[in-house]
């Protein structure tokens, strides 16, 4: 478990990997984003993507789960913001996604001495090294007790 005091300015970590299967894409999309490129392989083949692709909401769910399973789990009081979100390439069925994070800013809270503010830059890539998601997330993190 990482507290504010444990996160150096140059913190960097591979958060985890996720095998993105067609079955997972369809199951998620049927409930949360039932567009044809996420639920119907024949329609997806005719789409600009040429295959089933994960919805943005599915990618956010994967990133959230991997972040909370991470061996260096950052203790979070609150997420203060998500900025610079980009989805430059589709996350295709049959690939393994790799999620990496790095600290791009940290400061002590001006009003709460028991807390710090950490901004991380996240990147998710596929097997071919194509970036499928980038974002900056600002977190409120407790100081070490």
N, C-alpha and C positions, 0 to 999 in steps of 0.2 A: 504494500500500500504506500502510495506516495502522497505526501503532504506538500504544501507550498515550499517549505524549506528544503525538500528533497529534490526539487526540480531545478536543475541548473539552466543557465541561459542557453546552453548548447544541447539540451536534452533532445534525443532522437530515439525512436524505437519502431520496430516492426510490431504493430498491434496484433495482427493475425492474418489468417488466410481463410477463404471461403470457396468451396466448390459450388459453383452456380449451375444447377441442373435445370433442364427443361421442366421437369416435374415441379421443382420449387417455384420457378417463375410462374407457371400456370396456377398452382395452388394459391400463391400470394395474390396474383392478379385477379383471380375469380372473385375474391372478396373485396379487394381494395382498389383495383385499377383495371377493370375488365375491357381494356382496349384489345383489338384483334392481334396486334404485334406482341402482346403479352399472354394471350390465351389460346390462340389458334395457330398451330404451326404452318398450315397451308396458307393462311392469310399473311402470316409473318414472312414466308418465303417470297410473297409478291410485294412486300413492303420495301421501302428503301434500305432496310436493315438486312434483308435476305434470310433471316432466321429469328427465332424467339429472342427477345431482349427483356431484361429486367426493367421495371418501371423505376422512376426516381424514388418513389416512396419505398420500394423494396430495397434499393441501395441504402437509403437512410436507415432502414430497419437493420440491415446487415451490419453497417458501420456501428450503430448503437450497441448491438449485441456483442460484437467483437471488442468494442471499447470496454464494456463492462466485464468481459471475460479475461481481459489483458492481465498478464502476470504483474505488470507495473501499474496496477489500477490506481488512477488518480482519484483521490477522495474529493468528490464534488459536492459543494453546498447548493450551487445553482449554475445553470448555463445562462450566461448574460447576453449572448448574441451569437448569431451565425452569419458570417459575411463572406463575400467573394465566392459564393457557391457557383461551381461550374460543372457541367456534365458534357465534356467535349467529345466523348465517344460512347457508343452503346456498350452495355455490359451484356455480352452474348451468352446464350446457353452453352454449356460444355466447357467453360473456362474456369480457372482458379483465380480469384481476386486476391490481391495482396494490399493490405491497409497499413500505411506508414504514417507516423505523426512526428512533428518536431515543434519545439518551443520557439515562437517568434517574438515573444514579449512576456515580461513578468514584472509585477510591481506589488508592493505592499498596499493594502487598502488604506485610503486616506481617513476613513471614518471608523474602520473596524480593525484594531491591531491584531485580532485573532485570525484575520483572513488575508489572503493574497489574491491577486487577479493574474491569471495565466492565459495567454493566447497561444493556441496551437494551430499549425497549418497541417491539414490532413491531405493525403493523396491515396487514391485507390487505383491500382493498375491491373490489367489482365495478363494472361500468360505471355502475350506478345509485347508487353511493356507499354501498351496503349493506356493512357490515363483515362479513366472512366468517371472519376469524381475528384474534385478538389474543393476545399472549403477552409475557412478560418473560423475557429470557434473560441469564444472568450468564456472562461470558466472562473467561478468564485471557488477558491480552494482554501480549506482551513490550514492554519499554521500547525506545526507539530505540537501536540499537547505537552 
